[in-house]
Amino acid sequence: MSEMSNSKHVYRVADLPQNQKTSFLITADDEDLRLLAEDVAVTAFKKLRFEGTIAALGKRDWQLNADLGFTVVQPCIVSLDPVTTRVDVPVYRQFLANYEAPQDEEYELTEEENTEALSAEINVLDVLREALALALPLYPRKEGVSLAQTNFTEPGKKAMTDEDARPFAGLESLRDKLAGKDEK
């Protein structure tokens, strides 16, 4: 049975020891890596390791500290060639008994972005999936590849370039015209 599909990584808070840390280690087999790659829409994962501890934080709250390491293969945003990237990130979550999520439609993220309401269980696999999705490179680019300038326009007209799109390009030509008029 796959290590990531079983329930040994779901910890009942009532069963966690209050005075010592609970350690966990999650590694993924080939099938787990394939399923994770499908879930987050990447080409493939080569390795994955999530290791950490769950410890009491005061009398009723808990914290999870872990290290997430994985190797991912994604398509290059320019050439679509496969790009392999190694990612190693720390993961920190607080589970608070009296936590109230912000109710505003828009709010500024603070240290509370790593804070969740404490429920009866702490699901380490859910934390892993979330941390994995957040740590993925957004714009993987193969080394040495760059996007060439592409120009589109109607036949017979001059194409607008990146240089033309500069916000002060028009002011420069106006300055030159005014300087030329003043000299006459």
Stockholm file with secondary structure:
# STOCKHOLM 1.0

chainA/1-184         MSEMSNSKHVYRVADLPQNQKTSFLITADDEDLRLLAEDVAVTAFKKLRFEGTIAALGKRDWQLNADLGFTVVQPCIVSLDPVTTRVDVPVYRQFLANYEAPQDEEYELTEEENTEALSAEINVLDVLREALALALPLYPRKEGVSLAQTNFTEPGKKAMTDEDARPFAGLESLRDKLAGKDEK
#=GR chainA/1-184 SS CCTTTSSTTEEEGGGSCSSSCEEEEEECCHHHHHHHHHHHTCSEEEEEEEEEEEEEETTTEEEEEEEEEEEEEEECTTTCCEEEEEEEEEEEEEEETTCCCCCSSSCCCCGGGGEEECCSEEEHHHHHHHHHHHHSCSSCCCTTCCCCCCCCCCTTSCCCCTTTTSTTHHHHHHHHHHHHHHHC
#=GC SS_cons         CCTTTSSTTEEEGGGSCSSSCEEEEEECCHHHHHHHHHHHTCSEEEEEEEEEEEEEETTTEEEEEEEEEEEEEEECTTTCCEEEEEEEEEEEEEEETTCCCCCSSSCCCCGGGGEEECCSEEEHHHHHHHHHHHHSCSSCCCTTCCCCCCCCCCTTSCCCCTTTTSTTHHHHHHHHHHHHHHHC
//
